[in-house]
Amino acid sequence: MNFFKFLDKLKRNYNSLILYCLLDRIPVIVLGEDSDQIDSFLIELSEFVHFRKDYVFYTDFISKEDYETLTSNENIDYNYQRAHIRCPCSVSLKALNQFNEIHSWLIGLTIPKQRDELNYIKTLIKNKSREILFITISSERISIEMEGINLKLIELTLEQNIFKKISQDTEKSIAKMKRVLSDKITTSQLDIDLLKTLLDFEEEKNELKKNIFKREIQNFYSGSKRAFFILSRLNLLNDIGIQTRIGSKTLFETIDYEVAPIERIISFIKREWGEDYSSLIEDGKKAFIGDKIVSLWG
């Protein structure tokens, strides 16, 4: 599957919404008729958040006890690699009947023939998480359904900028490669078909996009982790009676990362490490909402 071509088929902002949900550990449910396609899609989604440990239900663990053992260190060790769970179509109903918590799960579901059965499964899922992203893949269309979040209140600047940079940097790289080859040959030396083959970089383009994407996600994760370490120490000072806060500008300069808005970094820290440090930002109210929340959904 050419995953980025798939994302290009989505409506405006939906690719950014998928990335937003993955970063914030919101469960993603992928439905469709082709189980192999869905399972492949889940693998691609898991690679989006490469900084987490990918565990597969019924391969790496099969019980609640196994699951708790895999994730137990998350609550006591901030350096412990956070997990996300991938659940293939063949065992998804087992997982839904067995687990009450699906935080940070990626679940594949083959759409049942009976509409009532599908509604029952969706209701079962909604009872397990307040926030859920449903992605339905069919031969005719791709649809996105968000549960528990008002899309007009989501700030997707970071995610949109990442996809924009992927597109721009990929085109620059491809243009450089074509220029190097073009400088070495003249059209009179080669027939047209061979020339087209030499200058065809479609396969390389997909690999470039993946590499650029991974780099941008790693930069965001590393910057957020540096911010987390600084804010956790400021929080410790407050706990022992030394009241202190930090301005967003100073924090950005300290972590050497300014691509994501401060509210996105704070949101990610809360979802990834379970700590809310919004009160430690001096200009927090201004940085977070200003006079209003700006919708990116038209």
N, C-alpha and C positions, 0 to 999 in steps of 0.2 A: 504494500500500500504506500503510495506517495502521500504522506500525511499532510504536507504543506499544501499540496493541490487540493486535498480534501478540505482543509481549513479555508482555502480561498473560495469555496462554494458557499460558505456560510454567509448569513446576512451581516450587515455592518455591526461591529462590536461583539459578535458572538464568539469569535475566536479569542478575543481578549477576556470575555467572561469565563470561558473554559479555563484559561490560564489563571485568572483571579481565583476561581474555586479550587484549583489544584494547590496554589500557593497557600490559601487559607484553610486547607484541609477539609473542605466541604465535600461530602460524599458525592461521587459522580456515578450515575446509573446509565449504562449504555444498553439500549434495546434495539433489536432488529431480528430479521428472519434468518440470517446467515451467521451461525455461531462462530465459525472460523474467522470471519471478517470482524466480528465483535471482539473476539479474544485478541486478534492482532491489533485492533484499535486500542484495547486496554494496555497492551505493552507499550505502544507509542505514547499514550498518556502518562504512563509511569516514568518513561524516560524524560518527560518534560521536567520532572522534579527529581533530577538525578542525585541531589544531595541527600535524599532520604533513602532508607533501606527498603527494598522492595521484597515483601513477603507474599507468597502465593498460598491462598487457602486450599487445604487438602494436599499440599505438597510440602510446605514448610511447617504447617501446624494443622491440627484437625479438631482441637477442643478449646474451650474457654480457658482452661488451665494453661495450655500451650501458648495461647495468645497472650495471656497475662504475663507469662514468663518472658516472652519476646519483648514486651513493651514496658515491663516493670521499672527498668532503669531510667525511663524518660522522666519520671517524677522526682528522681533523686540526683541525677547527673545531667547538668545542662550541656555537657560536651558529648553526651551519648547520642548517637545518630538516630534521629526520629524515623519512625516507620510509616509506610503506607501499605495498605493491604490490597492485593489484586485478586479478584475472585472470578474465575472463568465461568462461562455459561453453564457448564455441566454440573457445577456444585453450588450455584448461586442460591437456589431454593433451600438447600441444606444450611447455608450460612444464614439466610434470613430467618429461618425457623430456630436457629441455635443461638444467635447473637442479638442482644438488645441494643448494642452500641456499634454503629458503623462509621464512626468518626474517621476521616481520612481513608475511606474504602473506595475502591474502584470496582464496580460490580457489573458483570455482563448478564444480560437476560434475553433469552429467546422469546419473542412475542408469542404468547399462546393463541390458539385459534379462537377460543371463546373470549368474547369481550368482557364478560363478567369475571373471568379468571384474571385477566390483565388488571381490571379495576381492583380486585382483591389484593393482588401483589403490590400495586402502587400504594394502596392504603396501608398495607403492612410495612412498607418502606417508610412512609411518611410518619408512622408512629415511632420510628426509631431515630429520627433526626429532625430537628426544626428546620434546618437548611439543607436542601438537596438540589442537585442539578441533574435533570433527565435529558439525555441525548438519544433521539430516535433516528435510526438509519434505515432507510428503505431504498428500493430501486428507483423510486420516483423523487424522493426529497429527503432532506435532513431537517429535523426540527429540534428546537431547544426549549425546554420548559424549566423555569426556576421556581422553586418552592421556598417560602420563608424569608425572602429578601425582596425589598422594593428596588427594582432595577434603576429607578430614577435617583436613588440615593447612593449608588455605587460609583466611586471614583476610579476610572480605569486608565488614568494617564500613564502610569508605569507600563501596564500591559500593552497599551496601544503603541507607546514609544518603542517597546521591544520589537514588536512585529514590523514597525516602520523601519527600524534600524536593520533588521534582517533583510528586508527588501532592498534597501539602499546599498548596504555593504555587499550583498550578493551580486547586484548588478554591477557595482564597481569592480569587483574581483573578476567577473566574467568578461567585462569589457577589457580589462588589462590582459587577460589570457588571449583573447581574440586579437588584440592589437599586437602582442608579441609574435603570434603566428603569422599574422598578416604582413608584418614587417619582413618576415623571412621568405615570403613567397610572392609571386605575382600571379594574377589570374591566368596569364597566358601559359604558365608552367603546368597547370593542373586542369583537368576537366571539372565541370561544374559540380557533379555529384561527389567527387572526392573532396573538393573544396568545402562543400556543405558538411560532409562527414567530419572533416578536420575542425571545423568551427562550431560543431554541435556540442554544447556543454550541458545538455539537459540533465544527464545523470550526475555530473559534477555539481550542478546547481543545487540539487536536493541535499547533497552531502554538505555543501557550503552552508546552506540554511541551518542544518542541524548543528554544525559547529559554532556558528555565530549565535544561534539561540542558546546553546549550552554556555557559551562565554558570558552572555548578558545575564542569564539566570544566576550563574555562579557569582558574578559581580554584585548582583542584588543581595544574594544570600550572604556573601562575605561581609558586605557593607552593613547589612542588618545585624549580623552577629557581632561585629565590632561595636555597633551602637548598643546592642544588648548588654555587652560586658561593661561599657561605660555607665549606662543607666542603672545597672544592677548595683554598681558600687555607690552611685549617688543615692540610690534607694537605701543602701546599708547605712550611709551617713545620716539620712533622715531618721532611720530606725533608732539610732543611738543619740538622737537629739540635736544633730547638726543639720539645720534646715538649709537645703540647697536645691537649686534647679539649674537648668541649662537652656540656652537659646538654641533654636533649630539651626541657625546659621553657624554657631560655634560647633554644634554637634556634627554638622555636615563637613566642616573643615577638619575636624578631628578624625572622622572615619574615612575621609578622602573619598566620599561618594555623594553625588548630588543628583543622580538621575531620578530617583523616586521621591515623591512628596513625603514630608515628614509623617503625615497621617498614615501613609501606606506602610512605612517602616514600623510604626508603632502597632498597627493592625497585624502585621506579619509576626512581630515579636510575641504578641498576645496569643496568636494561633499556634506558633511553633514551640514556644517555651512556656506558655501559660502565665505570662506576667504582663500586667497592664501598667505601663510607665507613662501614660499620657499626662499625668499630673506633674511629672518632672520637667516637662517642656515649658519654658517661661512664656513663650508666645503660643502656647498650645491652642487656646481658643481661636486665635487668629489663624494659626497654621492649619487647624483642622477643618473649620467650616467657613471662616470669614463671615460675610454678611448672610451668605446662603450656601447651600450645597448645589453645585452645578451639575446638572444631569448631562450625561453623554449619550442619552438614548433618544434624542430627538423630541 
